[in-house]
């Protein structure tokens, strides 16, 4: 089987592929670290996440799992004026984005350290009531998949699956709300009426984005609903049921009708959500972290929900980064014993590895999966 056929069969949970798909969770930070270059040199030499994933996948033999075009991007109308300013402070490059619309002005600053991952130091939405109308103007009324989707889908070939991404409403707000997840939680408590307006806007436009993605030719192999901020390590059951679950229910139903597989990513504690997620039209639950980072017992999850959803993950990112190859091998075999039977399982890291990549452990994970993961 090709990597694409293998993962799609596992995602669809339609029986056993030739072997368990293996996806070691190499994100941009991991790939930059593996290159031996600092972040500036890595990007300056033209490396991209897809090009590096293809190179490492071909070298090590793992299956490609990639998001072409990423999450919906702003599509401002002509009435919105966007400018950028760039400068450097010692070992950090800073990019400032200024947005002026008929409703006002907002500003974002992202920091790009030479030796660490990039991050937003200053986010667009600082004063909720003043900045939300400006931000809404900036994001625009028509969200479309980026044209690079077609190039990246073609470049990936049959190595694995290529998808697009939307956020849960909470994660979308966290991406742009200054003060990060703590401020998001305050907003949900203190500004309930306005947050309902925000989430109605997001749902309507992100669903239109999904409908546009469903009309692409070729269609995405899957859509990931990104839900890191929906972790039970972060939000309450009430917030999950009120703001995350209804979105997942409707989005997965839309994708099922469009013939596209759906995946929900939630790191940290997620055992509390599994029974609810298994009642939706969701195809895949990721990343199923076990203690200490999460609280999922993979064998129990397989027994209770394995007939309804594909399970992806459970290999500890902590073990992958700081453990020995022997510990990685034991953990991989444990995951295979717990969830491989009957198909519907993708061996993957619970969340991504990030910086401080341990190549010997990545090789051990893949080699052990290839040796012991055959049906």
C-alpha positions as CSV (number, residue, x, y, z in Angstrom):
1,X,0.0,0.0,0.0
2,X,1.1,3.6,-0.5
3,X,1.4,5.9,2.5
4,X,-1.8,7.7,1.4
5,X,-3.8,4.4,1.1
6,X,-2.4,3.2,4.4
7,X,-3.3,6.3,6.5
8,X,-6.7,6.8,4.8
9,X,-7.7,3.2,5.5
10,X,-6.7,3.7,9.2
11,X,-8.5,7.0,9.4
12,X,-11.7,5.6,7.9
13,X,-11.4,2.6,10.3
14,X,-12.4,0.1,7.6
15,X,-10.2,-2.8,8.7
16,X,-6.5,-3.5,8.7
17,X,-4.1,-1.9,6.2
18,X,-0.8,-3.8,5.4
19,X,0.8,-2.3,8.5
20,X,0.1,0.3,11.2
21,X,0.8,3.8,9.8
22,X,3.6,5.6,11.7
23,X,3.8,9.4,12.0
24,X,6.6,10.6,14.3
25,X,5.3,14.1,14.9
26,X,8.1,16.2,13.2
27,X,6.9,19.8,13.2
28,X,8.7,22.8,11.8
29,X,10.7,23.2,15.0
30,X,11.8,19.6,15.0
31,X,12.8,19.7,11.4
32,X,14.9,22.9,11.9
33,X,16.6,21.2,14.9
34,X,17.4,18.1,12.9
35,X,19.0,20.2,10.2
36,X,21.7,21.4,12.5
37,X,21.0,24.9,11.5
38,X,19.6,27.8,13.6
39,X,16.1,29.0,12.6
40,X,17.3,31.9,10.5
41,X,19.8,29.9,8.5
42,X,17.2,27.1,8.1
43,X,14.6,29.4,6.6
44,X,17.2,31.4,4.7
45,X,18.3,28.3,2.8
46,X,14.8,27.8,1.6
47,X,13.8,24.8,3.7
48,X,10.1,24.4,4.2
49,X,8.2,22.0,6.4
50,X,6.9,19.9,3.5
51,X,10.3,19.7,1.7
52,X,11.9,18.5,5.0
53,X,9.1,16.1,5.8
54,X,9.5,14.5,2.4
55,X,13.2,14.2,2.8
56,X,13.1,12.7,6.3
57,X,10.1,10.5,5.4
58,X,12.0,9.0,2.4
59,X,15.1,8.5,4.5
60,X,13.4,6.9,7.6
61,X,10.4,5.3,6.0
62,X,7.5,6.9,7.9
63,X,4.2,8.0,6.4
64,X,3.6,11.6,5.5
65,X,1.0,13.6,7.5
66,X,0.8,17.2,6.4
67,X,-1.5,20.2,6.3
68,X,-1.4,22.0,2.9
69,X,-2.2,25.7,3.1
70,X,-2.8,25.6,6.9
71,X,-5.5,27.4,8.7
72,X,-7.8,30.1,7.1
73,X,-5.8,33.3,6.6
74,X,-7.1,36.9,6.6
75,X,-8.6,38.1,3.3
76,X,-9.0,41.9,3.9
77,X,-11.1,43.9,1.5
78,X,-9.7,47.0,-0.3
79,X,-11.0,49.3,2.5
80,X,-8.4,47.7,4.8
81,X,-4.8,49.0,4.8
82,X,-2.2,46.5,6.0
83,X,1.5,47.4,6.5
84,X,4.5,45.6,8.0
85,X,7.6,46.8,9.7
86,X,10.6,44.6,10.4
87,X,13.7,45.0,12.6
88,X,16.2,43.0,14.7
89,X,17.1,43.2,18.4
90,X,20.2,41.2,19.1
91,X,19.2,37.5,18.5
92,X,15.5,38.2,17.7
93,X,13.9,39.4,14.6
94,X,10.5,41.2,15.0
95,X,7.7,41.6,12.5
96,X,5.1,44.2,13.3
97,X,1.8,44.2,11.4
98,X,-0.4,47.3,11.4
99,X,-4.0,47.1,10.2
100,X,-6.2,50.2,9.6
101,X,-9.8,49.8,8.7
102,X,-12.9,52.2,8.8
103,X,-13.4,50.8,12.3
104,X,-10.0,51.7,13.7
105,X,-6.4,50.3,14.1
106,X,-4.9,47.1,15.5
107,X,-1.4,45.9,15.8
108,X,0.5,42.6,16.1
109,X,4.1,41.8,16.8
110,X,5.7,38.4,16.2
111,X,9.2,37.5,17.4
112,X,11.5,35.2,15.5
113,X,14.4,34.1,17.8
114,X,17.5,32.7,16.1
115,X,17.5,29.6,18.3
116,X,13.9,29.1,19.4
117,X,10.4,28.8,17.8
118,X,8.6,32.0,16.7
119,X,5.7,33.3,18.7
120,X,3.3,36.3,19.0
121,X,4.7,38.7,21.5
122,X,1.8,41.1,20.9
123,X,-1.6,39.9,19.5
124,X,-4.1,41.9,17.6
125,X,-7.1,42.0,20.0
126,X,-6.2,43.8,23.2
127,X,-9.3,45.8,24.1
128,X,-12.1,43.4,23.3
129,X,-14.9,45.9,22.5
130,X,-12.7,48.3,20.5
131,X,-10.5,45.8,18.6
132,X,-13.0,43.1,17.6
133,X,-14.8,45.3,14.9
134,X,-11.4,46.2,13.4
135,X,-10.2,42.6,13.5
136,X,-13.4,41.4,11.8
137,X,-12.9,43.9,9.0
138,X,-9.3,42.6,8.6
139,X,-10.3,39.0,8.4
140,X,-12.9,39.7,5.7
141,X,-16.0,38.0,4.6
142,X,-14.7,35.4,2.2
143,X,-12.2,32.8,3.5
144,X,-10.6,30.8,0.8
145,X,-8.0,27.9,0.8
146,X,-4.6,29.3,-0.2
147,X,-3.6,28.6,-3.8
148,X,-0.4,26.8,-2.6
149,X,-2.7,23.9,-1.6
150,X,-2.5,22.5,-5.1
151,X,1.3,22.7,-5.4
152,X,1.8,21.1,-2.0
153,X,-0.8,18.4,-2.5
154,X,0.9,17.4,-5.8
155,X,4.4,17.5,-4.2
156,X,3.4,15.2,-1.4
157,X,2.2,12.5,-3.9
158,X,1.3,9.1,-2.5
159,X,3.6,9.4,0.5
160,X,0.8,10.0,2.9
161,X,-2.2,12.3,3.6
162,X,-2.5,16.0,3.0
163,X,-5.2,18.0,4.7
164,X,-6.4,21.5,5.7
165,X,-7.0,22.9,9.1
166,X,-9.6,24.9,11.0
167,X,-9.5,25.8,14.6
168,X,-12.1,25.2,17.3
169,X,-13.7,28.5,18.1
170,X,-11.8,28.7,21.3
171,X,-8.5,28.0,19.6
172,X,-9.2,30.6,16.9
173,X,-9.8,33.2,19.5
174,X,-6.7,32.2,21.5
175,X,-4.6,32.7,18.3
176,X,-5.4,36.4,18.1
177,X,-6.4,37.5,21.7
178,X,-3.7,39.3,23.6
179,X,-3.2,37.7,27.0
180,X,-3.3,34.2,25.6
181,X,-5.4,31.4,27.0
182,X,-5.8,33.0,30.4
183,X,-7.5,36.0,28.8
184,X,-9.7,33.8,26.6
185,X,-11.0,32.1,29.7
186,X,-11.8,35.5,31.3
187,X,-13.6,36.5,28.1
188,X,-15.8,33.4,28.2
189,X,-16.8,34.2,31.8
190,X,-17.0,38.0,31.6
191,X,-18.1,38.7,28.0
192,X,-20.5,35.9,27.2
193,X,-22.8,37.9,24.9
194,X,-19.9,39.3,22.8
195,X,-18.1,36.0,22.7
196,X,-21.3,34.4,21.3
197,X,-21.2,37.0,18.5
198,X,-17.5,36.3,17.9
199,X,-18.1,32.5,17.7
200,X,-21.1,32.9,15.4
201,X,-19.0,34.9,13.0
202,X,-16.2,32.3,13.2
203,X,-18.5,29.3,12.7
204,X,-20.3,30.8,9.7
205,X,-17.1,31.8,7.9
206,X,-15.1,28.7,8.8
207,X,-17.9,26.4,7.6
208,X,-18.0,28.4,4.4
209,X,-14.2,27.7,4.2
210,X,-14.8,24.0,4.7
211,X,-17.4,24.0,2.0
212,X,-14.9,25.7,-0.3
213,X,-12.2,23.1,0.6
214,X,-14.7,20.3,-0.2
215,X,-14.9,21.7,-3.8
216,X,-11.2,21.6,-4.3
217,X,-9.9,19.2,-7.0
218,X,-8.2,17.1,-5.6
219,X,-10.1,17.2,-2.3
220,X,-8.2,17.2,1.0
221,X,-7.5,13.7,2.4
222,X,-8.7,15.0,5.7
223,X,-9.5,18.1,7.7
224,X,-8.1,18.7,11.2
225,X,-10.0,20.6,13.7
226,X,-7.3,22.1,15.9
227,X,-8.3,22.0,19.6
228,X,-5.2,22.3,21.8
229,X,-6.9,25.0,23.9
230,X,-9.9,22.6,24.3
231,X,-7.8,20.3,26.5
232,X,-9.3,19.3,29.8
233,X,-6.0,20.5,31.2
234,X,-7.1,24.0,30.2
235,X,-10.9,24.4,30.0
236,X,-13.8,23.2,32.0
237,X,-16.3,20.5,30.9
238,X,-18.9,23.3,30.7
239,X,-16.8,25.3,28.3
240,X,-16.1,22.2,26.2
241,X,-19.8,21.3,25.9
242,X,-20.9,24.9,25.3
243,X,-18.2,26.2,22.8
244,X,-16.2,23.2,21.4
245,X,-18.5,20.2,21.1
246,X,-21.3,21.9,19.1
247,X,-18.8,23.1,16.6
248,X,-17.2,19.6,16.3
249,X,-20.6,18.1,15.8
250,X,-21.6,20.4,13.0
251,X,-18.2,20.5,11.3
252,X,-17.8,16.7,11.2
253,X,-21.4,16.3,9.9
254,X,-20.6,18.8,7.1
255,X,-17.3,17.0,6.3
256,X,-19.0,13.5,6.3
257,X,-21.6,14.8,3.8
258,X,-18.7,16.1,1.7
259,X,-16.9,12.8,1.8
260,X,-13.9,14.1,3.7
261,X,-12.4,12.5,6.7
262,X,-12.2,14.6,9.9
263,X,-9.7,14.6,12.7
264,X,-9.8,16.4,16.1
265,X,-6.5,17.3,17.7
266,X,-6.5,17.8,21.5
267,X,-3.4,17.5,23.6
268,X,-3.0,17.3,27.3
269,X,-5.9,15.7,29.2
270,X,-8.6,14.4,26.8
271,X,-10.0,11.3,28.4
272,X,-13.0,13.3,29.7
273,X,-14.0,14.2,26.1
274,X,-13.6,10.8,24.4
275,X,-17.1,9.5,25.0
276,X,-18.6,12.8,23.6
277,X,-16.3,12.9,20.6
278,X,-17.2,9.3,19.7
279,X,-20.9,10.2,19.4
280,X,-20.1,12.8,16.6
281,X,-19.3,12.1,13.0
282,X,-15.6,12.4,13.8
283,X,-13.2,9.9,12.1
284,X,-10.0,10.4,14.1
285,X,-9.1,11.4,17.6
286,X,-5.5,12.7,18.2
287,X,-3.2,12.9,20.2
288,X,-4.3,10.7,23.2
289,X,-1.5,11.7,25.6
290,X,-0.9,9.5,28.6
291,X,0.4,10.6,32.0
292,X,2.1,12.8,33.0
293,X,1.2,15.0,30.0
294,X,-2.3,13.6,29.6
295,X,-4.6,11.0,31.0
296,X,-5.6,8.5,28.3
297,X,-5.3,4.8,28.7
298,X,-4.9,3.7,25.1
299,X,-6.1,0.1,25.6
300,X,-9.2,1.3,27.4
301,X,-9.9,3.9,24.6
302,X,-9.5,1.1,22.0
303,X,-11.9,-1.2,23.8
304,X,-14.6,1.5,24.4
305,X,-14.3,3.6,21.2
306,X,-12.1,1.7,18.7
307,X,-15.1,0.5,16.7
308,X,-16.3,4.1,16.1
309,X,-13.2,6.2,15.7
310,X,-9.6,5.9,14.6
311,X,-7.1,6.5,17.4
312,X,-3.9,8.4,16.7
313,X,-1.0,9.0,19.0
314,X,-0.2,8.0,22.6
315,X,3.6,7.8,22.2
316,X,5.1,10.2,24.8
317,X,6.8,13.3,23.4
318,X,8.7,13.4,26.7
319,X,10.1,9.9,26.0
320,X,10.9,10.8,22.4
321,X,12.9,13.8,23.5
322,X,14.5,12.7,26.8
323,X,14.2,8.9,26.9
324,X,16.5,6.1,25.7
325,X,16.0,4.2,22.4
326,X,15.1,1.2,24.6
327,X,12.4,3.2,26.3
328,X,11.0,4.4,23.0
329,X,11.0,0.8,21.7
330,X,9.1,-0.4,24.7
331,X,6.5,2.4,24.4
332,X,5.9,1.8,20.7
333,X,5.4,-1.9,21.3
334,X,3.0,-1.1,24.2
335,X,1.0,1.2,21.9
336,X,0.8,-1.4,19.2
337,X,-0.3,-4.1,21.6
338,X,-3.0,-1.8,23.0
339,X,-4.6,-0.4,19.8
340,X,-3.3,-2.0,16.5
341,X,-5.7,-5.0,16.4
342,X,-8.3,-4.7,13.7
343,X,-7.0,-1.5,12.2
344,X,-8.1,2.0,13.1
345,X,-4.9,3.1,14.7
346,X,-2.0,5.4,13.7
347,X,1.1,5.2,15.7
348,X,2.1,8.8,16.5
349,X,3.5,11.0,19.1
350,X,1.1,12.5,21.6
351,X,1.4,16.1,20.3
352,X,4.6,17.1,18.4
353,X,8.2,16.6,19.5
354,X,9.2,20.3,19.0
355,X,12.8,21.5,19.5
356,X,15.5,19.3,21.1
357,X,14.9,16.5,18.6
358,X,16.5,13.2,19.3
359,X,17.2,11.5,16.0
360,X,18.2,8.1,17.5
361,X,14.8,8.0,19.2
362,X,12.9,9.0,16.1
363,X,14.7,6.3,14.1
364,X,13.9,3.8,16.9
365,X,10.2,4.7,16.9
366,X,9.9,4.3,13.1
367,X,12.0,1.1,12.9
368,X,10.1,-0.6,15.8
369,X,6.8,0.3,14.2
370,X,7.9,-1.1,10.8
371,X,9.1,-4.3,12.5
372,X,6.2,-5.0,14.9
373,X,3.4,-3.1,13.3
374,X,2.6,-5.4,10.4
375,X,-0.8,-7.2,10.2
